Amino acid sequence: MPILVNLDVMLARRKMSLSVLSEAVGITLANLSVLKSGKARAVRFSTLAAICQALSCQPADLLEHAPDPADLRPTVGEESQA
């Protein structure tokens, strides 16, 4: 999946457990675990905002775009160079 979730990194930086974040944000531990594992298919902006507020971070600290190299296609001009 091209979107990586770095929730575990931010939790470690803030020395906060998932259960403490769950209580602070009002989201079930199970739902946060799905997000943390990267298995979530969607996240509401309100949820993302609440997590960012609790962790004092920005959305970019939690989410990262890392495309699969197999999905990368040559840009215009690169095709003729190959």
C-alpha positions in Angstrom: 0.0 0.0 0.0 1.5 3.3 -0.9 0.4 5.1 2.3 2.4 4.3 5.4 1.1 5.0 8.8 3.8 6.1 11.3 1.6 6.2 14.4 3.9 3.8 16.2 6.8 6.2 15.6 4.9 9.2 17.0 3.7 7.2 20.0 7.3 6.3 20.7 8.5 9.9 20.3 5.9 11.1 22.7 6.4 8.1 25.1 2.7 7.4 25.0 1.0 4.1 24.8 -1.8 3.2 22.4 -4.2 2.8 25.3 -3.4 6.3 26.6 -4.0 7.7 23.1 -7.2 5.8 22.9 -8.5 7.4 26.1 -7.3 10.9 25.1 -8.9 10.7 21.6 -12.0 8.7 22.4 -11.3 6.1 19.8 -11.4 2.4 20.6 -8.2 0.6 21.1 -9.2 -1.8 18.4 -9.7 1.0 15.8 -6.4 2.6 16.7 -4.7 -0.8 16.4 -6.0 -1.2 12.9 -4.7 2.3 12.0 -1.4 1.6 13.6 -0.9 -1.6 11.7 -1.5 0.1 8.4 -4.6 -2.1 7.7 -7.1 0.8 7.8 -8.7 1.6 4.5 -9.8 5.1 5.5 -9.5 7.6 8.3 -11.8 10.5 9.1 -10.4 13.9 9.1 -11.9 14.5 12.6 -10.1 11.3 13.8 -6.8 12.5 12.2 -7.2 15.9 13.8 -7.9 14.4 17.2 -4.8 12.2 17.0 -2.7 15.1 15.9 -3.9 17.2 18.7 -3.3 14.5 21.3 0.2 13.9 19.9 1.0 17.5 19.1 2.0 16.7 15.6 1.0 17.3 12.0 -0.8 14.8 9.7 2.4 14.4 7.7 4.1 13.1 10.8 1.6 10.3 10.8 1.1 9.5 7.1 3.7 9.0 4.4 3.3 8.4 0.7 5.7 5.6 -0.4 4.7 4.4 -3.9 5.4 0.8 -4.9 8.4 0.8 -7.3 6.4 -1.5 -9.6 3.7 1.1 -9.9 6.1 3.8 -11.1 5.9 4.5 -14.8 8.4 6.5 -16.8 7.6 10.1 -17.2 7.3 11.8 -20.6 10.8 11.9 -22.1 12.1 8.9 -20.1 10.5 6.4 -22.4 12.7 7.4 -25.4 15.9 7.3 -23.3 15.5 3.6 -22.4 
